[in-house]
Amino acid sequence: MMKTLVVVLSLSLTLLSFGGAHAATISFKNNCPYTIWPASFGNPQLSTTGFELPSQASFQLETPAPWSGRFWARTGCTDTSGKFVCEIADCGSGQLMCNGKTGFRPATLAEFTIAAGGGQDYYDVSLVDGFNLRMSVTPKDGTGTCKVSSCAADVNEICPSVLQKRGSDGKVVACLSACAQFGDPKYCCTPPQETKEKCPPTNYSQIFHDKCPDAYSYAYDDKKGLFTCSGGPNYLMTFCA
């Protein structure tokens, strides 16, 4: 039987990982027409690193401040003979909880650096590890620019055939990044092309950027993909936004 957290009224789930006056509340909403299994990886590790989120369900999680980490959604998950596995973005722990393991690519990421004392937070939606779901991050009650970061388009629709990840039914269910697929420094911005000057956008990253201009399309997409908000904001993360 699938291991789940308790679903309460209106399919709203709440879990507080950390207390503290400066903790940030991350709210999750699943607008997908199917169940997903969000996961987290960060420092320090949160008390929940994976949970089930049915369609139209919500969930709240508190992070400490400061905190740095990422969230993503796993799809096509099953629990057979006590081993939990996911078709896309599995973390390889064999359990609902990722327990400090990051997800396998491809996966749309939401990345956060939460500041202490109401300082300046950094956040983004990233396609550097590829794409599996539309996603948005909306800051609440902060000060400064505090814009919505999102990938609101279905990248799978325009994913080049060489980057496509197909499910058991043959349909395209995710899109690999060029770095994940080829491992070439010109796509990964690794030595000897580890600087912004040596690692410009490529034809593949431009495809991602054209479809989702407010998300990171490759490693040095800071000016287009990185957002800031101060004053101790909370965040709403929406899947299939």
C-alpha positions in Angstrom: 0.0 0.0 0.0 1.2 3.5 -0.8 2.7 5.3 2.2 1.0 8.6 2.6 0.7 11.5 5.0 -2.7 12.1 6.6 -5.0 14.1 4.4 -7.1 16.5 6.3 -10.1 18.8 5.4 -10.3 19.8 1.8 -7.2 17.7 1.0 -5.0 20.3 2.9 -1.9 18.9 4.6 0.2 20.8 7.1 3.6 19.9 8.5 5.8 22.3 10.5 9.5 21.3 10.1 11.0 24.1 12.2 9.7 26.8 14.4 11.2 30.3 15.0 10.1 33.9 14.4 12.0 34.1 11.1 11.1 30.8 9.6 9.7 30.9 6.1 6.5 29.1 5.3 6.5 27.3 1.9 3.0 26.4 0.7 2.5 23.8 -2.0 -0.5 23.5 -4.3 -1.0 20.7 -6.8 -3.0 21.9 -9.8 -2.0 18.8 -11.9 -4.9 16.4 -12.7 -2.9 13.6 -11.0 -1.0 12.9 -7.8 2.6 14.1 -7.5 5.2 13.4 -4.8 7.2 16.6 -4.0 10.6 16.2 -2.4 13.2 18.5 -0.7 16.9 18.7 -0.5 18.7 21.3 1.6 21.0 22.5 4.4 19.9 21.9 7.0 17.8 18.9 6.0 14.1 19.5 6.7 12.1 17.0 8.8 10.2 15.9 5.7 12.1 15.2 2.5 9.2 13.7 0.6 5.4 13.6 0.7 2.4 12.7 -1.4 0.2 15.5 -2.8 -3.0 14.5 -4.5 -4.6 16.6 -7.3 -5.9 19.9 -5.9 -4.3 19.2 -2.5 -2.3 21.8 -0.5 0.6 21.4 2.0 2.6 23.7 4.2 6.2 23.4 5.3 8.3 25.6 7.4 12.0 26.1 6.7 14.5 27.7 9.1 16.2 30.9 8.4 18.9 30.9 7.0 18.2 27.9 4.8 19.3 26.9 1.3 17.7 24.1 -0.7 15.5 22.9 -3.5 12.1 21.3 -4.1 10.9 19.2 -7.1 8.0 17.0 -7.9 8.3 13.2 -8.6 5.8 11.6 -10.8 4.6 8.1 -11.7 5.5 6.8 -8.2 4.6 3.3 -6.9 5.4 1.4 -3.7 5.9 -2.3 -4.5 7.1 -4.8 -2.0 8.1 -2.0 0.3 10.3 -0.2 -2.2 9.1 3.3 -3.3 10.2 4.2 -6.8 9.2 7.0 -9.3 9.2 7.1 -13.0 10.5 10.7 -13.2 12.7 12.6 -10.7 13.1 9.7 -8.3 15.8 10.3 -5.6 16.9 6.7 -5.3 16.2 6.3 -1.6 13.7 3.5 -2.1 11.4 5.4 0.3 8.8 8.2 0.2 11.4 10.3 2.0 14.5 11.2 0.0 16.6 11.4 3.2 19.3 13.7 1.9 19.4 12.4 -1.7 18.8 14.7 -4.7 16.5 13.8 -7.5 17.5 12.1 -10.7 17.3 14.4 -13.8 15.2 15.6 -15.6 13.2 17.6 -13.1 11.9 21.2 -12.8 13.4 22.7 -9.7 12.4 25.4 -7.3 15.5 26.7 -5.5 15.7 28.9 -2.4 18.2 30.8 -0.3 16.3 32.0 2.7 18.0 34.8 4.6 18.1 35.3 8.4 16.4 38.2 10.1 14.3 39.3 7.1 17.2 39.9 4.8 17.2 39.4 1.1 16.0 36.0 -0.1 17.0 34.5 -3.5 14.7 32.1 -5.4 14.2 30.7 -8.9 12.6 28.1 -11.0 15.3 26.2 -12.8 15.4 24.0 -15.9 19.2 23.4 -15.6 18.3 19.8 -14.6 15.6 19.6 -17.3 11.8 19.8 -17.2 9.1 17.5 -16.0 6.3 19.8 -14.7 5.1 23.4 -15.0 5.9 25.3 -11.8 5.7 28.7 -10.3 7.0 30.4 -7.1 5.1 33.3 -5.7 6.4 35.4 -2.8 3.9 36.6 -0.2 4.2 39.7 2.1 7.7 40.6 1.3 9.4 43.8 0.3 11.4 44.7 -2.8 10.8 43.4 -6.3 9.3 40.0 -5.2 8.3 38.9 -8.6 6.8 35.6 -9.6 9.3 33.0 -10.9 7.8 30.4 -13.1 7.9 28.0 -16.0 4.3 28.2 -17.0 4.6 26.5 -20.4 4.8 22.8 -21.2 8.4 22.3 -22.4 7.7 18.7 -23.3 5.7 20.0 -26.3 8.8 21.4 -28.0 11.5 19.2 -26.5 14.0 18.1 -29.1 13.9 14.4 -29.8 17.4 13.8 -28.5 16.4 15.3 -25.1 13.1 13.5 -24.7 12.3 11.2 -21.8 9.4 8.9 -22.6 7.2 7.0 -20.2 6.1 3.4 -20.3 3.2 4.5 -22.7 5.6 6.0 -25.1 4.5 9.6 -24.4 7.1 12.4 -23.7 6.9 12.8 -19.9 10.0 15.0 -19.4 12.8 16.9 -21.2 16.4 16.5 -20.3 18.8 19.5 -20.3 21.6 19.4 -22.8 24.0 19.1 -19.8 22.2 16.1 -18.4 22.1 14.4 -21.8 25.5 15.1 -23.2 27.7 16.0 -20.2 29.7 18.4 -22.4 31.4 21.4 -20.6 29.8 23.8 -23.1 26.4 22.8 -21.9 27.3 22.2 -18.2 29.6 25.2 -17.8 32.2 23.0 -16.2 36.0 23.2 -16.7 37.4 24.3 -19.0 34.2 26.4 -19.7 33.4 27.2 -16.1 32.9 31.0 -16.4 30.1 33.0 -17.8 32.4 34.4 -20.5 33.4 30.9 -21.6 29.9 29.4 -21.3 27.3 31.4 -23.3 23.8 30.2 -24.0 23.4 27.4 -26.5 20.7 26.4 -29.0 19.3 24.0 -26.5 19.2 26.4 -23.6 17.6 29.0 -25.9 14.7 26.6 -26.5 14.1 26.4 -22.8 14.4 30.2 -22.5 12.0 30.9 -25.3 9.4 28.7 -23.7 10.0 29.8 -20.1 11.7 33.2 -20.1 11.3 33.6 -16.3 13.2 30.4 -15.4 16.9 29.4 -15.4 17.6 27.9 -18.8 21.3 27.1 -18.1 23.8 27.7 -15.3 24.6 31.4 -16.0 21.1 32.6 -16.5 21.2 34.8 -13.4 19.9 38.1 -15.0 16.8 36.3 -16.4 16.1 33.5 -13.9 17.2 34.8 -10.4 14.7 36.7 -8.2 14.9 38.4 -4.9 12.6 39.4 -2.1 13.3 40.8 1.4 11.4 41.2 4.7 10.9 37.6 5.6 8.3 36.6 2.9 6.5 33.3 2.6 6.2 31.5 -0.7 3.5 29.7 -2.6 4.8 26.9 -4.9 2.3 25.8 -7.5 2.7 22.7 -9.7 1.1 22.6 -13.1 0.7 26.4 -12.6 
